[in-house]
């Protein structure tokens, strides 16, 4: 396994169009995260999955955004009716969540190369 | 919510010089990650620190977490052009990472 992969790497779309991005995590990782990064800023958390369950969503994730991880492997992030403010780098990361008794720990998050979205 | 502040925001150094980047948290750090990002690309994992006073090194990069677990530093010894990029610190905040704004490093040959 060569790491987290994302497709496409770049996407240019017109305002109002729908776009979908794909992320393939490291195969043994049960957690998958989506982040958004705008120019000059650090990444901001959007949502994460443990296996196929979406466990947390940021308030940044408006109702135009939807993410799925149907079989607990790859994930898709769809943006409907894109706006110019959606232009950003969309980053996917994966990690392993290890259950230790009644608590748990998260291994390092490894990031993909990102999908750069430009909305005209 | 936890906030991370990185300093400096940008840095230009001559090749061969040493440099330090700081990351200060508004709350106690329970896991501090350092990543490097090339312009327009994804994040490359460098190191993770969890214990107060912990120090880790990889090649010419050393990261430390202070005893009070509210500040971390990243030190590069004898910088090279390959060290250029954006360095990001990220704090484990529940089930996600909260990132600082990044430090942009340029190394002049």
Interface residues (C-beta under 8 A of the other chain):
Chain A: X4 X6 X31 X33 X35 X40 X41 X42 X43 X44 X45 X48 X55 X56 X89 X91 X93 X106 X108 X109 X110 X111 X112 X113 X114 X116
Chain B: X4 X31 X33 X35 X40 X41 X42 X43 X44 X45 X48 X88 X90 X92 X94 X95 X96 X97 X98 X99 X100 X101 X102
